Amino acid sequence: MVLKMGDATSIMENAYAKANKSPFDLNAMDEKRREWITTIADACESQKAVTTALLTCLVKKRIEPEQDIRLHRKEFAGGYSARVFDTKYVTPFLKKRFPRIAMKESGWLSRSIEQSHPFTLDFPGKARDEKVKHCFLLIQDDIEENNADAEKYLLALFTLLIQKFTEIRSILEGVTFPKEIPIDLIIGSLKSHFFHKYTYAWASKLPVIAIYSLYQLMMEDITRYRNKTLKSLGGCHQSDKESSLIS
């Protein structure tokens, strides 16, 4: 049965509810498939675009079983616009359920995903983690060439993501913060963050977020900022020089 496009959100919400209530048994998958989907979930925060793209393809397959999900661009013969599908359905869902890994607009804004080439095993898109890229392609190859069940992959992915972020949330909830923090400790912590050699691309946002957070606090306590409005934090798609924010 071919479902309607509007059912995309329902498919994701139902799968999320199912995985949340009764986690998918990953041991029911063979070892290779389990490794592929686990690799994607483990790297979801550093490989947001790949995770978003995989979810897009899995949901598209559930809606339209005859669609070859590797053909992610309308320009391909028999292809579809995965970017439009993602922007309209998938990324909004991620912002609601898994905001830590949600892209600003679409996973297809990433150069590693937007390549004009089907998601076949020889896909040339560059990735910081080649293993993650390979697993991403193997899952789609498995679905299209071996008729693997896209729904099982979807439930497995949601189960792993729910477990991952539930664990992170429980850790954060268990942290007790002192009411008063010395300014030296704050400065030292900020320096530690700013100059640490993170492997994640989003680490470049840390200084901006830190300064923005300080302004949020000052807006509440400093008289000169009273009745002032702090603009929303903008997106970070390119360096400040390229975006003309600094010269």
C-alpha positions in Angstrom: 0.0 0.0 0.0 1.3 3.4 -1.0 0.7 5.9 1.8 0.2 9.7 1.4 3.0 12.1 1.9 1.2 13.7 4.8 1.6 10.3 6.6 5.3 10.9 7.0 4.9 12.6 10.4 2.5 9.9 11.6 4.9 7.1 10.5 7.7 8.7 12.5 5.6 9.5 15.5 4.1 6.0 15.6 7.6 4.4 15.3 8.9 6.7 18.0 6.0 5.8 20.4 6.5 2.1 19.6 10.3 2.2 20.2 9.7 4.3 23.4 7.2 2.0 24.9 8.7 -1.3 23.7 12.3 -1.0 22.5 13.1 -2.8 19.4 15.2 -6.0 20.0 18.4 -5.4 18.1 19.4 -9.0 18.7 16.6 -9.9 16.2 18.8 -8.3 13.5 21.8 -10.2 12.1 25.2 -9.0 13.3 26.1 -6.9 10.2 22.8 -5.0 10.1 23.0 -4.4 13.9 26.5 -3.0 13.5 25.5 -0.7 10.6 22.5 0.9 12.4 24.4 1.1 15.7 27.3 2.9 14.0 24.9 5.5 12.7 23.3 6.0 16.1 26.5 6.2 18.0 27.8 9.0 15.7 24.5 10.8 15.4 25.7 14.0 17.1 28.9 14.4 15.0 27.2 13.1 11.8 23.8 14.9 12.0 23.4 15.1 8.2 24.0 11.4 7.7 21.5 10.5 10.4 18.9 12.9 9.0 19.5 11.6 5.5 19.1 8.0 6.6 15.9 8.8 8.5 14.6 10.6 5.4 15.3 7.6 3.2 13.7 5.1 5.7 10.5 7.1 6.0 10.3 7.6 2.3 10.5 3.9 1.8 7.7 3.3 4.2 5.5 5.7 2.4 6.4 4.6 -1.1 7.8 1.1 -1.2 8.4 1.2 -4.9 10.7 4.2 -4.7 14.5 3.5 -4.9 15.6 5.6 -1.9 19.1 5.8 -3.2 17.8 8.2 -5.9 17.6 11.2 -3.6 17.4 13.9 -6.2 14.6 14.8 -8.6 17.1 15.1 -11.5 17.8 11.3 -11.3 15.6 9.1 -13.5 13.0 7.7 -11.1 14.3 10.0 -8.3 12.6 12.2 -5.7 13.5 15.3 -3.9 14.8 14.0 -0.6 15.8 17.6 0.5 12.2 18.8 0.1 10.9 15.7 1.9 13.4 16.2 4.7 12.8 19.9 5.1 9.0 19.5 5.3 8.8 16.4 7.5 12.0 14.9 8.9 13.9 17.9 10.3 10.7 19.3 12.0 10.2 15.9 13.6 13.9 15.8 14.8 13.6 19.3 16.2 10.6 18.0 18.3 11.9 14.6 19.4 15.7 14.7 19.0 16.7 18.4 19.0 20.3 17.6 19.8 20.8 16.2 16.3 18.3 18.3 14.3 19.8 20.3 11.4 19.0 24.0 11.0 16.9 23.3 7.8 17.9 20.1 6.1 20.6 17.4 6.0 21.0 18.1 2.3 22.7 21.4 3.2 25.7 19.4 4.1 28.3 18.9 1.3 28.8 15.3 2.3 25.1 14.5 1.4 24.2 17.0 -1.3 26.4 15.4 -4.0 24.7 14.8 -7.4 25.2 11.1 -7.2 22.8 8.3 -6.0 23.4 6.8 -2.6 25.0 3.7 -4.1 28.1 2.1 -2.6 30.4 4.2 -4.8 28.8 7.5 -3.6 31.7 10.0 -3.6 30.5 12.4 -0.9 33.2 13.2 1.6 32.6 12.4 5.3 34.6 13.0 8.4 33.9 9.4 9.4 34.2 7.0 6.4 32.8 4.1 8.5 29.6 6.0 9.2 29.3 6.9 5.5 29.8 3.2 4.5 27.2 2.0 7.0 24.8 4.6 5.7 25.2 3.4 2.1 25.2 -0.3 3.1 21.8 0.1 4.8 20.2 1.5 1.7 21.9 -1.1 -0.5 20.5 -3.7 1.8 17.0 -2.3 1.5 17.1 -2.0 -2.2 19.1 -5.0 -3.2 18.1 -7.5 -0.5 14.6 -6.3 0.2 15.5 -5.6 3.8 12.7 -4.2 6.0 13.0 -0.4 6.2 10.6 -0.4 9.2 12.9 -2.6 11.3 15.8 -0.3 10.6 13.6 2.7 11.5 12.6 1.1 14.8 16.1 0.1 15.6 17.4 3.6 14.9 14.7 5.2 17.2 15.4 2.7 19.9 19.1 3.5 19.9 18.5 7.2 19.8 16.0 7.1 22.6 18.4 5.1 24.8 21.3 7.4 24.0 19.5 10.6 24.9 17.7 9.2 27.9 21.1 8.3 29.3 22.5 11.7 28.6 19.4 13.4 30.2 19.7 11.2 33.4 23.4 12.2 33.7 22.6 15.9 33.4 19.7 15.7 35.8 22.0 14.2 38.4 24.4 17.1 38.3 24.1 19.6 41.2 25.2 23.1 40.4 26.3 25.5 43.2 24.2 28.7 43.5 27.3 30.9 43.4 30.2 30.3 41.0 33.5 32.2 41.2 34.2 34.3 38.1 37.6 32.7 37.8 36.0 29.3 37.5 33.7 30.5 34.7 36.6 32.1 32.8 38.7 29.0 33.2 35.9 26.7 32.0 35.3 28.9 29.0 39.0 28.9 28.1 39.1 25.1 28.5 36.2 24.8 26.0 37.4 27.4 23.5 40.9 26.0 23.2 40.2 22.3 23.4 40.8 20.5 20.1 37.3 19.1 19.5 36.8 16.8 16.6 33.2 18.0 16.1 32.6 20.8 13.5 30.0 22.5 15.7 32.7 23.3 18.4 33.2 26.6 16.6 29.9 27.7 17.9 30.9 27.4 21.5 32.3 31.0 21.9 29.2 32.5 20.3 26.9 30.4 22.5 28.9 31.3 25.6 28.8 35.1 25.0 25.1 34.9 24.1 24.4 33.0 27.3 26.2 35.8 29.3 24.1 38.4 27.6 20.9 36.5 28.5 22.0 36.5 32.2 22.9 40.2 32.1 19.6 41.1 30.5 18.0 39.9 33.8 20.3 41.5 36.3 21.9 44.6 34.9 19.9 47.9 34.9 21.3 49.2 31.6 19.8 46.2 29.8 16.4 46.5 31.4 13.5 46.6 28.9 15.9 45.7 26.1 15.4 42.8 23.7 18.1 40.3 22.8 17.9 39.1 19.2 17.6 35.4 18.6 20.9 33.5 18.0 21.4 33.2 14.3 22.4 30.1 12.4 26.0 29.1 11.8 26.3 27.9 8.2 29.7 29.6 7.4 32.5 31.5 9.0 31.9 35.1 10.3 34.2 36.4 7.5 32.3 34.7 4.8 29.0 35.8 6.1 30.3 39.4 6.4 29.7 39.6 10.1 33.3 40.7 10.6 35.7 42.2 8.1 
